[in-house]
Amino acid sequence: MRMARRLRAVATGLALVASLACSLGPRPRAPIARYDLGVSPGEREPAAPRLPFVFVVHEPSGPLWLDSGDMIYRLAYDEPRRLRRYANSQWAVSPLTLVGERVREGLAARSERGGGLPDLGIPADYWVRVAVEDFAQVFDTPGRSHAVVRLRIVLVRARGHAFVAQQ
């Protein structure tokens, strides 16, 4: 009888400790939502005039904070130079990769000869270099925001490495 009481008391104590440990343990985190830029405009718009060139789009460059999946925002009304990261939302790939893919898709859709290729040593008529300078959501007030995407795109003639244009 005594042994049975002790075993019941120990079992009750262990059950109490286990239930407390479960209730005091870390809370499950909200799942992280992943985003991309959606359907390519080339898939929605009628075809633009085709260009008779092959374009090679080099991997975009940019600040280190744009080379991750973090979604960044700024509060223009409170420390506008401070970068803040959304806790439960991320890009599917880095903004640098997203921009590079979109530029390649756009050029490929407009080239007669399969332009917009990544830099794989393929002979090209033009090289395109993309620098992503900013890619963030800016809150002007707690209830109003806008997106900021700032790029610098340089077009270079492959033969002779001649600068053609920058936007």
C-alpha positions as CSV (number, residue, x, y, z in Angstrom):
1,M,0.0,0.0,0.0
2,R,2.8,2.4,1.0
3,M,4.7,1.7,-2.2
4,A,1.6,2.2,-4.3
5,R,1.0,5.6,-2.6
6,R,4.6,6.6,-3.2
7,L,4.4,5.6,-6.8
8,R,1.2,7.5,-7.3
9,A,2.7,10.6,-5.6
10,V,5.8,10.4,-7.7
11,A,3.7,9.9,-10.9
12,T,1.5,12.9,-9.9
13,G,4.6,15.0,-9.2
14,L,6.1,14.1,-12.6
15,A,2.9,14.9,-14.4
16,L,2.7,18.2,-12.6
17,V,6.3,19.0,-13.6
18,A,5.8,18.0,-17.2
19,S,2.6,20.1,-17.5
20,L,4.4,23.1,-16.0
21,A,7.4,22.6,-18.3
22,C,5.1,22.5,-21.4
23,S,3.2,25.6,-20.3
24,L,6.3,27.6,-19.4
25,G,8.3,26.5,-22.5
26,P,8.9,28.6,-25.5
27,R,5.8,29.6,-27.5
28,P,5.6,28.3,-31.0
29,R,6.6,31.0,-33.5
30,A,4.3,32.3,-36.2
31,P,5.1,30.7,-39.5
32,I,7.3,32.8,-41.8
33,A,5.5,34.0,-45.0
34,R,7.7,34.0,-48.1
35,Y,7.1,36.3,-51.0
36,D,8.4,36.9,-54.6
37,L,7.6,39.6,-57.1
38,G,4.6,37.7,-58.5
39,V,3.8,37.1,-62.2
40,S,6.3,38.6,-64.6
41,P,4.9,41.6,-66.5
42,G,6.1,39.9,-69.7
43,E,3.5,37.2,-69.0
44,R,0.7,39.7,-68.8
45,E,1.5,42.3,-71.4
46,P,1.5,42.1,-75.2
47,A,4.9,41.5,-76.8
48,A,7.0,44.6,-77.3
49,P,9.1,45.0,-80.5
50,R,11.8,42.4,-80.6
51,L,15.5,43.5,-80.4
52,P,18.0,41.7,-82.6
53,F,20.7,41.5,-79.8
54,V,21.9,39.0,-77.2
55,F,22.1,40.6,-73.7
56,V,24.0,39.1,-70.9
57,V,22.8,40.3,-67.5
58,H,25.5,40.0,-64.8
59,E,24.6,39.2,-61.3
60,P,23.3,42.4,-59.6
61,S,25.3,44.0,-57.0
62,G,24.1,45.9,-53.9
63,P,24.6,46.5,-50.2
64,L,25.0,43.4,-48.0
65,W,21.6,43.9,-46.4
66,L,20.0,43.3,-49.8
67,D,21.7,40.0,-50.3
68,S,19.5,38.1,-47.8
69,G,15.8,37.1,-47.7
70,D,15.0,39.8,-45.2
71,M,12.1,42.2,-46.0
72,I,13.2,45.6,-45.0
73,Y,11.2,48.7,-44.0
74,R,12.0,52.2,-42.7
75,L,9.9,54.6,-40.6
76,A,10.3,58.0,-42.2
77,Y,8.7,59.6,-39.2
78,D,11.1,57.8,-36.6
79,E,14.8,57.3,-37.4
80,P,14.4,57.2,-41.2
81,R,18.0,55.9,-41.7
82,R,17.4,52.9,-39.6
83,L,16.7,49.6,-41.4
84,R,14.1,47.4,-39.8
85,R,13.3,43.8,-40.6
86,Y,9.9,42.2,-40.7
87,A,9.9,39.3,-38.2
88,N,7.6,36.9,-40.0
89,S,7.9,37.8,-43.6
90,Q,10.8,37.1,-46.0
91,W,11.6,37.2,-49.7
92,A,11.8,33.8,-51.3
93,V,15.3,34.8,-52.5
94,S,17.3,37.9,-52.0
95,P,16.1,41.2,-53.6
96,L,19.3,41.2,-55.6
97,T,18.3,37.8,-57.1
98,L,14.7,38.9,-57.6
99,V,15.8,42.0,-59.5
100,G,18.3,40.1,-61.6
101,E,15.7,37.5,-62.6
102,R,13.2,40.2,-63.5
103,V,15.7,42.1,-65.7
104,R,16.7,38.9,-67.4
105,E,13.1,37.9,-68.1
106,G,12.3,41.3,-69.5
107,L,15.3,41.3,-71.9
108,A,14.7,37.7,-72.9
109,A,11.1,38.5,-73.8
110,R,12.3,41.4,-76.0
111,S,15.2,39.7,-77.7
112,E,15.0,37.8,-81.0
113,R,18.0,35.8,-80.1
114,G,17.4,34.7,-76.6
115,G,18.8,37.6,-74.6
116,G,18.8,38.2,-70.9
117,L,21.0,35.2,-70.2
118,P,23.1,35.0,-67.0
119,D,26.8,35.6,-67.4
120,L,28.0,32.1,-68.5
121,G,30.7,33.1,-71.0
122,I,28.2,33.2,-73.8
123,P,29.0,35.6,-76.7
124,A,26.8,38.6,-76.4
125,D,26.1,41.9,-78.1
126,Y,25.6,43.8,-74.9
127,W,26.4,43.4,-71.2
128,V,24.0,44.7,-68.6
129,R,25.2,45.5,-65.1
130,V,22.6,46.2,-62.4
131,A,23.2,47.8,-59.1
132,V,20.4,47.7,-56.6
133,E,20.7,50.7,-54.3
134,D,17.5,50.4,-52.3
135,F,14.6,47.9,-52.0
136,A,12.4,48.7,-49.0
137,Q,9.0,49.8,-47.8
138,V,9.0,53.3,-46.3
139,F,6.3,54.2,-43.8
140,D,5.6,58.0,-44.0
141,T,3.1,57.7,-41.1
142,P,1.9,54.7,-39.2
143,G,-0.9,54.2,-41.7
144,R,0.7,55.2,-45.0
145,S,3.6,53.7,-46.8
146,H,5.2,53.4,-50.2
147,A,7.8,51.1,-51.8
148,V,11.3,52.3,-52.8
149,V,13.2,50.4,-55.5
150,R,16.3,52.2,-56.7
151,L,18.4,50.7,-59.4
152,R,21.3,51.7,-61.6
153,I,21.5,49.9,-64.9
154,V,24.5,50.2,-67.1
155,L,24.6,49.0,-70.7
156,V,28.0,48.1,-72.2
157,R,28.7,47.0,-75.8
158,A,30.5,43.7,-75.5
159,R,32.8,44.3,-78.4
160,G,35.3,46.8,-77.3
161,H,33.7,47.2,-73.8
162,A,32.2,50.5,-74.9
163,F,29.9,52.3,-72.5
164,V,26.5,52.8,-74.1
165,A,24.1,54.1,-71.5
166,Q,23.2,54.3,-67.8
167,Q,19.9,54.8,-66.2
